[in-house]
Amino acid sequence: MNAKTKIASAIPATTLDVVIPTSVKDAAYKFAKTGETSATIARYVMDNDASFPDEVSKELKADLNAGFMLRATELWGDEFYKIGDGGTYIPLGNSIVLKNETPQGSIRVGLSYCFAMSQQEFGQLKNKDPQLHGIVKPMRDKFSKYSHNNITALKLAARSLLNDGKSKARTGNKNFVDALIEMFITFDKRVLNAEARTDATASALNYRMAKDAFWTAYNKK
């Protein structure tokens, strides 16, 4: 068995046409294209949300997760179950393996089902239906990790764009006042973005007053 066959057997069939290179040269080409695609997507997200990548608003995260969920469902499929004696859940197979044919008398449990319930409903499920909770929880946990990893990668692509062309040369350590000034410059922007998103905890006026009070106290001789 050659290396390509070993790799192919470990990757879901839905990704084979895109992922598997034909040579190291082809791998490098595909990798370069992936980076360009990531940069384009990161730019689009930043154009639609000025606070990204410094912050991920609730609204932005919901939109991102909706897209991540579409892809995750393509990769993982949904699970079919039937209710047996005593309310037990008997697995009937995965939608990908079954080519999306629904077994008679089955219920379909996928990401859309798992996340249709609120956090409160999910918490109550542990007592109301422990077996279903045991099915739903791994799916929710798996997707949460998948979402986190994708958002982290998207932030990295966005920060690479923001840092593009900036000198990487090391400078001397900033003194403490310079560090404070830089911190306030960052938060000057963040408070405006947060207030624009109607974040109830953000107030540009109160921030400005607190900032002035800080410098007055700090510069007091």
C-alpha positions in Angstrom: 0.0 0.0 0.0 1.5 3.3 -1.0 1.5 6.6 1.0 -1.3 8.1 -1.1 -3.6 5.1 -0.5 -2.9 5.3 3.3 -3.7 9.0 3.4 -6.8 8.5 1.2 -8.2 5.8 3.5 -8.0 8.1 6.5 -9.8 11.1 4.9 -13.6 11.3 4.4 -14.6 10.7 0.8 -16.2 14.1 0.6 -12.9 15.8 0.8 -10.7 13.6 -1.4 -11.1 15.6 -4.6 -9.9 18.7 -2.9 -7.3 17.6 -0.4 -5.3 14.8 -2.0 -2.4 16.1 -4.1 -0.7 14.2 -6.8 2.8 15.2 -6.0 4.7 17.5 -3.6 4.7 20.2 -6.3 0.9 19.8 -6.6 0.7 19.9 -2.8 2.6 23.2 -2.7 0.3 24.6 -5.4 -2.9 23.6 -3.6 -1.5 24.9 -0.3 -0.7 28.3 -1.9 -4.2 28.5 -3.3 -5.7 27.7 0.1 -3.8 30.6 1.6 -5.1 33.0 -1.1 -8.7 31.8 -0.5 -8.3 32.2 3.3 -7.1 35.8 2.8 -10.0 36.6 0.5 -12.5 35.3 2.9 -10.9 37.0 5.9 -11.0 40.3 4.0 -14.7 39.8 3.2 -15.4 39.2 6.9 -13.5 42.2 8.0 -15.3 44.4 5.4 -18.6 43.2 6.9 -17.6 43.6 10.6 -15.1 46.3 11.5 -14.4 44.8 14.9 -13.1 41.5 13.5 -10.5 40.0 14.2 -10.2 41.9 17.6 -13.7 40.8 18.5 -16.2 38.3 17.3 -19.7 39.7 17.9 -22.6 37.5 18.8 -24.2 38.2 15.4 -21.0 37.5 13.5 -20.4 34.2 15.4 -24.0 33.1 14.6 -23.5 33.8 10.9 -20.1 32.0 10.9 -21.5 29.0 12.7 -24.3 28.7 10.2 -21.7 28.3 7.5 -19.5 26.0 9.5 -22.5 23.8 10.2 -23.3 23.4 6.5 -19.8 22.1 5.9 -19.7 20.0 9.0 -22.9 18.3 8.0 -21.5 17.5 4.6 -18.5 15.9 6.2 -20.2 14.1 9.1 -23.8 13.5 8.0 -26.7 12.9 10.3 -27.4 9.8 12.4 -30.7 7.8 12.2 -32.3 6.1 15.2 -35.5 4.3 16.0 -37.1 4.2 19.4 -37.0 0.8 20.9 -38.6 -0.8 23.9 -38.3 1.3 27.1 -37.5 4.4 25.0 -34.0 3.3 24.0 -32.4 4.7 20.9 -31.3 2.1 18.4 -28.9 3.3 15.7 -29.8 2.7 12.1 -26.9 4.3 10.3 -25.4 7.5 9.0 -27.0 9.6 6.3 -23.8 9.6 4.1 -23.5 5.8 4.3 -27.2 5.4 3.6 -26.9 7.9 0.7 -29.5 10.1 2.5 -32.2 7.5 2.4 -34.3 7.7 5.5 -35.0 4.4 7.2 -38.7 3.8 7.8 -39.9 4.9 11.3 -36.6 6.6 12.1 -35.7 9.9 13.7 -32.9 12.0 12.3 -30.3 13.5 14.7 -27.8 15.9 13.2 -26.2 19.2 14.0 -29.3 21.2 13.1 -31.4 19.1 15.5 -28.7 19.3 18.2 -28.5 23.1 18.1 -32.2 23.8 17.5 -32.6 23.4 21.3 -31.5 26.3 23.5 -28.8 25.9 26.1 -31.4 25.6 28.8 -33.3 22.9 26.9 -30.1 21.0 26.3 -29.3 21.2 30.1 -32.8 19.9 31.0 -32.4 17.0 28.5 -29.9 15.3 30.8 -32.7 14.6 33.3 -35.6 14.4 30.9 -34.0 12.0 28.4 -30.5 10.9 29.4 -30.0 8.6 26.5 -30.8 11.3 23.9 -28.6 13.7 25.9 -25.8 11.2 25.5 -26.3 11.3 21.7 -26.7 15.1 21.4 -23.8 16.1 23.7 -20.9 14.5 21.7 -22.3 16.1 18.5 -22.5 19.6 20.1 -19.0 19.2 21.7 -17.5 18.1 18.3 -19.0 21.0 16.5 -18.0 23.5 19.2 -14.4 22.4 18.7 -14.7 22.5 14.9 -16.2 26.1 15.1 -13.5 27.2 17.5 -10.7 25.9 15.3 -12.2 27.5 12.2 -12.6 30.9 13.9 -9.1 30.7 15.1 -7.8 30.1 11.6 -9.9 32.9 10.2 -8.6 35.3 12.8 -5.0 34.2 11.9 -5.7 34.9 8.2 -7.2 38.3 9.1 -4.3 39.3 11.3 -1.8 38.3 8.6 -3.6 40.7 6.2 -3.5 43.5 8.8 0.3 42.9 9.4 1.2 42.5 5.7 4.0 44.8 4.9 4.7 45.8 8.4 8.3 45.6 9.5 9.2 42.6 11.7 12.3 44.2 13.0 12.5 44.1 16.8 12.5 47.4 18.6 13.6 48.2 22.1 11.2 47.6 24.9 8.6 50.3 25.2 8.5 52.2 28.4 5.4 51.8 30.6 3.8 55.1 29.4 4.2 54.1 25.8 2.6 50.8 26.5 -0.4 52.6 28.2 -0.8 54.9 25.2 -0.9 51.9 22.9 -3.4 50.1 25.1 -5.7 53.1 25.1 -5.5 53.5 21.3 -6.7 49.9 21.0 -9.6 50.4 23.4 -10.6 53.8 21.8 -11.6 51.7 18.8 -13.0 48.8 20.7 -15.4 50.9 22.8 -16.8 52.5 19.6 -17.3 49.2 17.9 -18.9 47.7 21.0 -21.3 50.7 21.3 -22.2 50.4 17.7 -23.2 46.8 18.3 -25.5 48.1 21.1 -23.4 46.3 23.7 -25.1 47.3 26.9 -21.7 47.2 28.8 -20.0 49.7 26.5 -20.2 53.5 26.8 -17.9 55.7 24.8 -18.7 58.7 27.1 -18.0 56.8 30.3 -14.9 55.3 28.8 -13.6 58.7 27.8 -14.3 60.1 31.3 -12.5 57.2 32.9 -9.6 57.5 30.6 -9.2 61.3 31.4 -9.5 60.5 35.1 -6.8 57.9 34.8 -4.3 60.2 33.1 -5.1 63.0 35.5 -4.4 60.7 38.5 -1.4 59.0 36.8 0.3 62.3 35.8 -0.3 63.8 39.2 3.1 64.8 40.8 
